């Protein structure tokens, strides 16, 4: 049975810290719903109602576009070990880029990774837990190193040209990137 909470509790925080993967969902207007898996030790609980995650340049920038257009975000963690549990954080988020005020404060919570593009700062509005009994048992092996190796090999110039110079999402929504003025 689902249970709602107003804040992230210490047991929630401990559960989140044990999960090697989480999922991010956003949507905006008539755009597609975006659902992305994340790993790489890039999630932090900053308070009872605040979380953030480090974003590395990849194939798109949909979360940035959706948060600029709508702001809503859902983050889901699920246990692949016992005991079963699904934990969702519902809130409103904003992309914080290296040129933005607040970058230094947020970036200090992370080991910046090759290809770091932005940090998503999320104000948590509610927390939901549910049983997770339908989630299979799976074993964590290791992180993939391919994306970090790619960014290390190709450097900042290629990363900027290929990923960060995009000005729109796949649905035509505007995105912000490090080539633009601060928000």
mmCIF file of the C-alpha atoms, coordinates in Angstrom:
data_MODEL
# 
_entry.id   MODEL 
# 
loop_
_atom_site.group_PDB 
_atom_site.id 
_atom_site.type_symbol 
_atom_site.label_atom_id 
_atom_site.label_alt_id 
_atom_site.label_comp_id 
_atom_site.label_asym_id 
_atom_site.label_entity_id 
_atom_site.label_seq_id 
_atom_site.pdbx_PDB_ins_code 
_atom_site.Cartn_x 
_atom_site.Cartn_y 
_atom_site.Cartn_z 
_atom_site.occupancy 
_atom_site.B_iso_or_equiv 
_atom_site.pdbx_formal_charge 
_atom_site.auth_seq_id 
_atom_site.auth_comp_id 
_atom_site.auth_asym_id 
_atom_site.auth_atom_id 
_atom_site.pdbx_PDB_model_num 
ATOM 1   C CA . UNK A 1 1   ? 0.000  0.000  0.000   1.00 0.00 ? 1   UNK A CA 1 
ATOM 2   C CA . UNK A 1 2   ? 1.303  3.430  -0.901  1.00 0.00 ? 2   UNK A CA 1 
ATOM 3   C CA . UNK A 1 3   ? 2.136  5.846  1.874   1.00 0.00 ? 3   UNK A CA 1 
ATOM 4   C CA . UNK A 1 4   ? 2.811  9.586  1.514   1.00 0.00 ? 4   UNK A CA 1 
ATOM 5   C CA . UNK A 1 5   ? 5.182  11.724 3.570   1.00 0.00 ? 5   UNK A CA 1 
ATOM 6   C CA . UNK A 1 6   ? 5.803  15.468 3.631   1.00 0.00 ? 6   UNK A CA 1 
ATOM 7   C CA . UNK A 1 7   ? 9.590  15.183 3.974   1.00 0.00 ? 7   UNK A CA 1 
ATOM 8   C CA . UNK A 1 8   ? 12.510 12.847 3.347   1.00 0.00 ? 8   UNK A CA 1 
ATOM 9   C CA . UNK A 1 9   ? 13.085 10.941 6.585   1.00 0.00 ? 9   UNK A CA 1 
ATOM 10  C CA . UNK A 1 10  ? 16.357 9.443  7.814   1.00 0.00 ? 10  UNK A CA 1 
ATOM 11  C CA . UNK A 1 11  ? 15.236 5.928  6.720   1.00 0.00 ? 11  UNK A CA 1 
ATOM 12  C CA . UNK A 1 12  ? 14.358 7.344  3.265   1.00 0.00 ? 12  UNK A CA 1 
ATOM 13  C CA . UNK A 1 13  ? 17.771 8.997  3.076   1.00 0.00 ? 13  UNK A CA 1 
ATOM 14  C CA . UNK A 1 14  ? 19.511 5.737  4.016   1.00 0.00 ? 14  UNK A CA 1 
ATOM 15  C CA . UNK A 1 15  ? 17.505 3.825  1.394   1.00 0.00 ? 15  UNK A CA 1 
ATOM 16  C CA . UNK A 1 16  ? 18.386 6.383  -1.292  1.00 0.00 ? 16  UNK A CA 1 
ATOM 17  C CA . UNK A 1 17  ? 22.088 6.183  -0.389  1.00 0.00 ? 17  UNK A CA 1 
ATOM 18  C CA . UNK A 1 18  ? 22.090 2.417  -0.986  1.00 0.00 ? 18  UNK A CA 1 
ATOM 19  C CA . UNK A 1 19  ? 20.601 2.590  -4.492  1.00 0.00 ? 19  UNK A CA 1 
ATOM 20  C CA . UNK A 1 20  ? 23.051 2.574  -7.429  1.00 0.00 ? 20  UNK A CA 1 
ATOM 21  C CA . UNK A 1 21  ? 20.387 3.655  -9.927  1.00 0.00 ? 21  UNK A CA 1 
ATOM 22  C CA . UNK A 1 22  ? 17.408 6.003  -9.970  1.00 0.00 ? 22  UNK A CA 1 
ATOM 23  C CA . UNK A 1 23  ? 14.911 7.127  -12.591 1.00 0.00 ? 23  UNK A CA 1 
ATOM 24  C CA . UNK A 1 24  ? 13.868 10.674 -13.497 1.00 0.00 ? 24  UNK A CA 1 
ATOM 25  C CA . UNK A 1 25  ? 10.558 11.552 -15.177 1.00 0.00 ? 25  UNK A CA 1 
ATOM 26  C CA . UNK A 1 26  ? 9.522  14.954 -16.543 1.00 0.00 ? 26  UNK A CA 1 
ATOM 27  C CA . UNK A 1 27  ? 6.902  16.268 -18.934 1.00 0.00 ? 27  UNK A CA 1 
ATOM 28  C CA . UNK A 1 28  ? 5.830  19.554 -20.430 1.00 0.00 ? 28  UNK A CA 1 
ATOM 29  C CA . UNK A 1 29  ? 2.735  20.566 -22.381 1.00 0.00 ? 29  UNK A CA 1 
ATOM 30  C CA . UNK A 1 30  ? 2.382  18.594 -25.573 1.00 0.00 ? 30  UNK A CA 1 
ATOM 31  C CA . UNK A 1 31  ? 5.931  17.231 -25.372 1.00 0.00 ? 31  UNK A CA 1 
ATOM 32  C CA . UNK A 1 32  ? 6.790  13.589 -24.881 1.00 0.00 ? 32  UNK A CA 1 
ATOM 33  C CA . UNK A 1 33  ? 7.145  12.292 -21.349 1.00 0.00 ? 33  UNK A CA 1 
ATOM 34  C CA . UNK A 1 34  ? 10.835 11.867 -20.598 1.00 0.00 ? 34  UNK A CA 1 
ATOM 35  C CA . UNK A 1 35  ? 11.981 8.976  -18.414 1.00 0.00 ? 35  UNK A CA 1 
ATOM 36  C CA . UNK A 1 36  ? 15.708 8.510  -17.843 1.00 0.00 ? 36  UNK A CA 1 
ATOM 37  C CA . UNK A 1 37  ? 17.783 6.074  -15.769 1.00 0.00 ? 37  UNK A CA 1 
ATOM 38  C CA . UNK A 1 38  ? 20.677 7.595  -13.829 1.00 0.00 ? 38  UNK A CA 1 
ATOM 39  C CA . UNK A 1 39  ? 23.684 6.184  -11.995 1.00 0.00 ? 39  UNK A CA 1 
ATOM 40  C CA . UNK A 1 40  ? 27.322 7.216  -11.468 1.00 0.00 ? 40  UNK A CA 1 
ATOM 41  C CA . UNK A 1 41  ? 26.944 8.282  -7.802  1.00 0.00 ? 41  UNK A CA 1 
ATOM 42  C CA . UNK A 1 42  ? 25.381 11.569 -8.850  1.00 0.00 ? 42  UNK A CA 1 
ATOM 43  C CA . UNK A 1 43  ? 22.427 11.951 -6.430  1.00 0.00 ? 43  UNK A CA 1 
ATOM 44  C CA . UNK A 1 44  ? 22.449 13.864 -3.141  1.00 0.00 ? 44  UNK A CA 1 
ATOM 45  C CA . UNK A 1 45  ? 19.850 14.507 -0.457  1.00 0.00 ? 45  UNK A CA 1 
ATOM 46  C CA . UNK A 1 46  ? 20.486 18.106 0.632   1.00 0.00 ? 46  UNK A CA 1 
ATOM 47  C CA . UNK A 1 47  ? 17.714 18.365 3.217   1.00 0.00 ? 47  UNK A CA 1 
ATOM 48  C CA . UNK A 1 48  ? 14.280 17.110 4.211   1.00 0.00 ? 48  UNK A CA 1 
ATOM 49  C CA . UNK A 1 49  ? 12.744 18.805 1.168   1.00 0.00 ? 49  UNK A CA 1 
ATOM 50  C CA . UNK A 1 50  ? 15.677 19.296 -1.183  1.00 0.00 ? 50  UNK A CA 1 
ATOM 51  C CA . UNK A 1 51  ? 17.673 16.970 -3.434  1.00 0.00 ? 51  UNK A CA 1 
ATOM 52  C CA . UNK A 1 52  ? 20.012 17.446 -6.370  1.00 0.00 ? 52  UNK A CA 1 
ATOM 53  C CA . UNK A 1 53  ? 21.642 15.353 -9.019  1.00 0.00 ? 53  UNK A CA 1 
ATOM 54  C CA . UNK A 1 54  ? 24.613 15.915 -11.266 1.00 0.00 ? 54  UNK A CA 1 
ATOM 55  C CA . UNK A 1 55  ? 23.888 15.600 -14.982 1.00 0.00 ? 55  UNK A CA 1 
ATOM 56  C CA . UNK A 1 56  ? 26.463 14.505 -17.539 1.00 0.00 ? 56  UNK A CA 1 
ATOM 57  C CA . UNK A 1 57  ? 26.095 15.367 -21.229 1.00 0.00 ? 57  UNK A CA 1 
ATOM 58  C CA . UNK A 1 58  ? 24.564 12.540 -23.206 1.00 0.00 ? 58  UNK A CA 1 
ATOM 59  C CA . UNK A 1 59  ? 22.178 12.024 -26.068 1.00 0.00 ? 59  UNK A CA 1 
ATOM 60  C CA . UNK A 1 60  ? 19.727 14.797 -25.214 1.00 0.00 ? 60  UNK A CA 1 
ATOM 61  C CA . UNK A 1 61  ? 18.752 17.438 -22.685 1.00 0.00 ? 61  UNK A CA 1 
ATOM 62  C CA . UNK A 1 62  ? 15.035 16.774 -22.215 1.00 0.00 ? 62  UNK A CA 1 
ATOM 63  C CA . UNK A 1 63  ? 15.007 17.205 -18.441 1.00 0.00 ? 63  UNK A CA 1 
ATOM 64  C CA . UNK A 1 64  ? 16.436 20.709 -18.818 1.00 0.00 ? 64  UNK A CA 1 
ATOM 65  C CA . UNK A 1 65  ? 13.791 21.640 -21.405 1.00 0.00 ? 65  UNK A CA 1 
ATOM 66  C CA . UNK A 1 66  ? 10.909 20.176 -19.415 1.00 0.00 ? 66  UNK A CA 1 
ATOM 67  C CA . UNK A 1 67  ? 11.940 21.846 -16.177 1.00 0.00 ? 67  UNK A CA 1 
ATOM 68  C CA . UNK A 1 68  ? 12.278 25.212 -17.909 1.00 0.00 ? 68  UNK A CA 1 
ATOM 69  C CA . UNK A 1 69  ? 8.810  24.782 -19.468 1.00 0.00 ? 69  UNK A CA 1 
ATOM 70  C CA . UNK A 1 70  ? 6.930  23.144 -16.604 1.00 0.00 ? 70  UNK A CA 1 
ATOM 71  C CA . UNK A 1 71  ? 9.116  22.486 -13.558 1.00 0.00 ? 71  UNK A CA 1 
ATOM 72  C CA . UNK A 1 72  ? 7.543  19.190 -12.478 1.00 0.00 ? 72  UNK A CA 1 
ATOM 73  C CA . UNK A 1 73  ? 9.807  16.223 -11.801 1.00 0.00 ? 73  UNK A CA 1 
ATOM 74  C CA . UNK A 1 74  ? 9.434  12.769 -10.283 1.00 0.00 ? 74  UNK A CA 1 
ATOM 75  C CA . UNK A 1 75  ? 12.447 10.797 -9.114  1.00 0.00 ? 75  UNK A CA 1 
ATOM 76  C CA . UNK A 1 76  ? 12.044 7.083  -8.385  1.00 0.00 ? 76  UNK A CA 1 
ATOM 77  C CA . UNK A 1 77  ? 14.295 4.688  -6.515  1.00 0.00 ? 77  UNK A CA 1 
ATOM 78  C CA . UNK A 1 78  ? 13.501 0.988  -6.308  1.00 0.00 ? 78  UNK A CA 1 
ATOM 79  C CA . UNK A 1 79  ? 15.159 -1.772 -4.350  1.00 0.00 ? 79  UNK A CA 1 
ATOM 80  C CA . UNK A 1 80  ? 16.514 -4.622 -6.425  1.00 0.00 ? 80  UNK A CA 1 
ATOM 81  C CA . UNK A 1 81  ? 17.429 -6.404 -3.202  1.00 0.00 ? 81  UNK A CA 1 
ATOM 82  C CA . UNK A 1 82  ? 15.416 -7.202 -0.085  1.00 0.00 ? 82  UNK A CA 1 
ATOM 83  C CA . UNK A 1 83  ? 13.422 -5.745 1.461   1.00 0.00 ? 83  UNK A CA 1 
ATOM 84  C CA . UNK A 1 84  ? 11.336 -4.602 -1.484  1.00 0.00 ? 84  UNK A CA 1 
ATOM 85  C CA . UNK A 1 85  ? 10.571 -0.884 -1.676  1.00 0.00 ? 85  UNK A CA 1 
ATOM 86  C CA . UNK A 1 86  ? 9.808  1.823  -4.216  1.00 0.00 ? 86  UNK A CA 1 
ATOM 87  C CA . UNK A 1 87  ? 10.388 5.435  -3.182  1.00 0.00 ? 87  UNK A CA 1 
ATOM 88  C CA . UNK A 1 88  ? 9.236  8.391  -5.270  1.00 0.00 ? 88  UNK A CA 1 
ATOM 89  C CA . UNK A 1 89  ? 10.120 12.035 -4.762  1.00 0.00 ? 89  UNK A CA 1 
ATOM 90  C CA . UNK A 1 90  ? 7.661  14.481 -6.335  1.00 0.00 ? 90  UNK A CA 1 
ATOM 91  C CA . UNK A 1 91  ? 8.717  18.057 -6.746  1.00 0.00 ? 91  UNK A CA 1 
ATOM 92  C CA . UNK A 1 92  ? 9.722  21.011 -8.838  1.00 0.00 ? 92  UNK A CA 1 
ATOM 93  C CA . UNK A 1 93  ? 13.187 21.303 -10.269 1.00 0.00 ? 93  UNK A CA 1 
ATOM 94  C CA . UNK A 1 94  ? 15.470 23.694 -12.046 1.00 0.00 ? 94  UNK A CA 1 
ATOM 95  C CA . UNK A 1 95  ? 18.677 23.233 -14.009 1.00 0.00 ? 95  UNK A CA 1 
ATOM 96  C CA . UNK A 1 96  ? 21.686 24.999 -12.519 1.00 0.00 ? 96  UNK A CA 1 
ATOM 97  C CA . UNK A 1 97  ? 24.545 25.468 -14.974 1.00 0.00 ? 97  UNK A CA 1 
ATOM 98  C CA . UNK A 1 98  ? 28.180 26.345 -14.239 1.00 0.00 ? 98  UNK A CA 1 
ATOM 99  C CA . UNK A 1 99  ? 27.615 30.032 -15.057 1.00 0.00 ? 99  UNK A CA 1 
ATOM 100 C CA . UNK A 1 100 ? 24.589 30.318 -12.735 1.00 0.00 ? 100 UNK A CA 1 
ATOM 101 C CA . UNK A 1 101 ? 24.466 31.738 -9.237  1.00 0.00 ? 101 UNK A CA 1 
ATOM 102 C CA . UNK A 1 102 ? 24.294 28.783 -6.872  1.00 0.00 ? 102 UNK A CA 1 
ATOM 103 C CA . UNK A 1 103 ? 26.524 26.528 -8.964  1.00 0.00 ? 103 UNK A CA 1 
ATOM 104 C CA . UNK A 1 104 ? 29.391 26.622 -6.458  1.00 0.00 ? 104 UNK A CA 1 
ATOM 105 C CA . UNK A 1 105 ? 27.148 25.681 -3.535  1.00 0.00 ? 105 UNK A CA 1 
ATOM 106 C CA . UNK A 1 106 ? 25.593 22.759 -5.403  1.00 0.00 ? 106 UNK A CA 1 
ATOM 107 C CA . UNK A 1 107 ? 28.779 21.570 -7.116  1.00 0.00 ? 107 UNK A CA 1 
ATOM 108 C CA . UNK A 1 108 ? 30.498 21.313 -3.728  1.00 0.00 ? 108 UNK A CA 1 
ATOM 109 C CA . UNK A 1 109 ? 28.259 18.321 -2.957  1.00 0.00 ? 109 UNK A CA 1 
ATOM 110 C CA . UNK A 1 110 ? 29.640 16.257 -5.844  1.00 0.00 ? 110 UNK A CA 1 
ATOM 111 C CA . UNK A 1 111 ? 32.829 14.939 -7.354  1.00 0.00 ? 111 UNK A CA 1 
ATOM 112 C CA . UNK A 1 112 ? 32.402 16.546 -10.770 1.00 0.00 ? 112 UNK A CA 1 
ATOM 113 C CA . UNK A 1 113 ? 32.493 13.939 -13.508 1.00 0.00 ? 113 UNK A CA 1 
ATOM 114 C CA . UNK A 1 114 ? 33.930 14.192 -17.017 1.00 0.00 ? 114 UNK A CA 1 
ATOM 115 C CA . UNK A 1 115 ? 31.214 15.738 -19.176 1.00 0.00 ? 115 UNK A CA 1 
ATOM 116 C CA . UNK A 1 116 ? 29.406 17.446 -16.281 1.00 0.00 ? 116 UNK A CA 1 
ATOM 117 C CA . UNK A 1 117 ? 26.753 19.645 -17.878 1.00 0.00 ? 117 UNK A CA 1 
ATOM 118 C CA . UNK A 1 118 ? 24.480 20.853 -15.068 1.00 0.00 ? 118 UNK A CA 1 
ATOM 119 C CA . UNK A 1 119 ? 23.017 20.033 -11.683 1.00 0.00 ? 119 UNK A CA 1 
ATOM 120 C CA . UNK A 1 120 ? 19.286 19.650 -11.226 1.00 0.00 ? 120 UNK A CA 1 
ATOM 121 C CA . UNK A 1 121 ? 18.123 21.242 -7.971  1.00 0.00 ? 121 UNK A CA 1 
ATOM 122 C CA . UNK A 1 122 ? 14.795 19.811 -6.797  1.00 0.00 ? 122 UNK A CA 1 
ATOM 123 C CA . UNK A 1 123 ? 12.389 21.158 -4.174  1.00 0.00 ? 123 UNK A CA 1 
ATOM 124 C CA . UNK A 1 124 ? 10.614 18.050 -2.896  1.00 0.00 ? 124 UNK A CA 1 
ATOM 125 C CA . UNK A 1 125 ? 6.869  18.546 -2.422  1.00 0.00 ? 125 UNK A CA 1 
ATOM 126 C CA . UNK A 1 126 ? 5.986  15.007 -1.328  1.00 0.00 ? 126 UNK A CA 1 
ATOM 127 C CA . UNK A 1 127 ? 7.505  11.581 -0.829  1.00 0.00 ? 127 UNK A CA 1 
ATOM 128 C CA . UNK A 1 128 ? 5.736  8.302  -1.573  1.00 0.00 ? 128 UNK A CA 1 
ATOM 129 C CA . UNK A 1 129 ? 6.721  4.778  -0.643  1.00 0.00 ? 129 UNK A CA 1 
ATOM 130 C CA . UNK A 1 130 ? 5.118  1.618  -2.008  1.00 0.00 ? 130 UNK A CA 1 
ATOM 131 C CA . UNK A 1 131 ? 5.732  -2.102 -1.696  1.00 0.00 ? 131 UNK A CA 1 
ATOM 132 C CA . UNK A 1 132 ? 7.905  -2.838 -4.737  1.00 0.00 ? 132 UNK A CA 1 
ATOM 133 C CA . UNK A 1 133 ? 6.920  -6.504 -4.650  1.00 0.00 ? 133 UNK A CA 1 
ATOM 134 C CA . UNK A 1 134 ? 6.785  -6.640 -8.457  1.00 0.00 ? 134 UNK A CA 1 
ATOM 135 C CA . UNK A 1 135 ? 10.409 -5.471 -8.865  1.00 0.00 ? 135 UNK A CA 1 
ATOM 136 C CA . UNK A 1 136 ? 12.796 -8.388 -9.520  1.00 0.00 ? 136 UNK A CA 1 
ATOM 137 C CA . UNK A 1 137 ? 15.854 -9.182 -7.443  1.00 0.00 ? 137 UNK A CA 1 
ATOM 138 C CA . UNK A 1 138 ? 18.951 -8.087 -9.310  1.00 0.00 ? 138 UNK A CA 1 
ATOM 139 C CA . UNK A 1 139 ? 22.584 -7.741 -8.345  1.00 0.00 ? 139 UNK A CA 1 
ATOM 140 C CA . UNK A 1 140 ? 24.634 -4.580 -8.869  1.00 0.00 ? 140 UNK A CA 1 
ATOM 141 C CA . UNK A 1 141 ? 27.902 -5.382 -10.602 1.00 0.00 ? 141 UNK A CA 1 
ATOM 142 C CA . UNK A 1 142 ? 29.617 -2.082 -11.416 1.00 0.00 ? 142 UNK A CA 1 
ATOM 143 C CA . UNK A 1 143 ? 29.214 1.303  -13.081 1.00 0.00 ? 143 UNK A CA 1 
ATOM 144 C CA . UNK A 1 144 ? 29.710 1.590  -16.819 1.00 0.00 ? 144 UNK A CA 1 
ATOM 145 C CA . UNK A 1 145 ? 32.753 3.687  -17.649 1.00 0.00 ? 145 UNK A CA 1 
ATOM 146 C CA . UNK A 1 146 ? 31.959 4.335  -21.314 1.00 0.00 ? 146 UNK A CA 1 
ATOM 147 C CA . UNK A 1 147 ? 30.458 7.825  -20.954 1.00 0.00 ? 147 UNK A CA 1 
ATOM 148 C CA . UNK A 1 148 ? 33.260 9.114  -18.711 1.00 0.00 ? 148 UNK A CA 1 
ATOM 149 C CA . UNK A 1 149 ? 35.892 7.621  -21.020 1.00 0.00 ? 149 UNK A CA 1 
ATOM 150 C CA . UNK A 1 150 ? 34.208 9.262  -24.014 1.00 0.00 ? 150 UNK A CA 1 
ATOM 151 C CA . UNK A 1 151 ? 34.247 12.698 -22.376 1.00 0.00 ? 151 UNK A CA 1 
ATOM 152 C CA . UNK A 1 152 ? 37.855 12.283 -21.213 1.00 0.00 ? 152 UNK A CA 1 
ATOM 153 C CA . UNK A 1 153 ? 38.973 11.218 -24.692 1.00 0.00 ? 153 UNK A CA 1 
ATOM 154 C CA . UNK A 1 154 ? 37.153 13.909 -26.659 1.00 0.00 ? 154 UNK A CA 1 
ATOM 155 C CA . UNK A 1 155 ? 37.516 16.798 -24.223 1.00 0.00 ? 155 UNK A CA 1 
ATOM 156 C CA . UNK A 1 156 ? 35.550 19.982 -23.637 1.00 0.00 ? 156 UNK A CA 1 
ATOM 157 C CA . UNK A 1 157 ? 35.570 21.276 -27.224 1.00 0.00 ? 157 UNK A CA 1 
ATOM 158 C CA . UNK A 1 158 ? 33.861 18.179 -28.636 1.00 0.00 ? 158 UNK A CA 1 
ATOM 159 C CA . UNK A 1 159 ? 31.504 17.946 -25.681 1.00 0.00 ? 159 UNK A CA 1 
ATOM 160 C CA . UNK A 1 160 ? 30.420 21.529 -26.208 1.00 0.00 ? 160 UNK A CA 1 
ATOM 161 C CA . UNK A 1 161 ? 30.079 21.231 -29.972 1.00 0.00 ? 161 UNK A CA 1 
ATOM 162 C CA . UNK A 1 162 ? 28.194 17.940 -29.898 1.00 0.00 ? 162 UNK A CA 1 
ATOM 163 C CA . UNK A 1 163 ? 26.036 18.130 -26.782 1.00 0.00 ? 163 UNK A CA 1 
ATOM 164 C CA . UNK A 1 164 ? 25.943 21.513 -25.148 1.00 0.00 ? 164 UNK A CA 1 
ATOM 165 C CA . UNK A 1 165 ? 25.372 23.651 -28.203 1.00 0.00 ? 165 UNK A CA 1 
ATOM 166 C CA . UNK A 1 166 ? 21.900 22.172 -28.677 1.00 0.00 ? 166 UNK A CA 1 
ATOM 167 C CA . UNK A 1 167 ? 19.308 24.849 -28.171 1.00 0.00 ? 167 UNK A CA 1 
ATOM 168 C CA . UNK A 1 168 ? 16.133 22.730 -28.295 1.00 0.00 ? 168 UNK A CA 1 
ATOM 169 C CA . UNK A 1 169 ? 14.723 19.444 -27.038 1.00 0.00 ? 169 UNK A CA 1 
ATOM 170 C CA . UNK A 1 170 ? 13.530 16.680 -29.360 1.00 0.00 ? 170 UNK A CA 1 
ATOM 171 C CA . UNK A 1 171 ? 10.084 18.313 -29.227 1.00 0.00 ? 171 UNK A CA 1 
ATOM 172 C CA . UNK A 1 172 ? 11.399 21.796 -29.989 1.00 0.00 ? 172 UNK A CA 1 
ATOM 173 C CA . UNK A 1 173 ? 11.362 23.178 -26.436 1.00 0.00 ? 173 UNK A CA 1 
ATOM 174 C CA . UNK A 1 174 ? 14.241 25.545 -25.614 1.00 0.00 ? 174 UNK A CA 1 
ATOM 175 C CA . UNK A 1 175 ? 17.090 24.335 -23.407 1.00 0.00 ? 175 UNK A CA 1 
ATOM 176 C CA . UNK A 1 176 ? 19.801 26.271 -21.611 1.00 0.00 ? 176 UNK A CA 1 
ATOM 177 C CA . UNK A 1 177 ? 23.415 25.234 -21.923 1.00 0.00 ? 177 UNK A CA 1 
ATOM 178 C CA . UNK A 1 178 ? 26.772 26.595 -20.744 1.00 0.00 ? 178 UNK A CA 1 
ATOM 179 C CA . UNK A 1 179 ? 27.112 28.775 -23.829 1.00 0.00 ? 179 UNK A CA 1 
ATOM 180 C CA . UNK A 1 180 ? 24.196 30.926 -22.670 1.00 0.00 ? 180 UNK A CA 1 
ATOM 181 C CA . UNK A 1 181 ? 24.018 33.760 -20.172 1.00 0.00 ? 181 UNK A CA 1 
ATOM 182 C CA . UNK A 1 182 ? 23.190 32.992 -16.532 1.00 0.00 ? 182 UNK A CA 1 
ATOM 183 C CA . UNK A 1 183 ? 19.552 32.631 -15.537 1.00 0.00 ? 183 UNK A CA 1 
# 
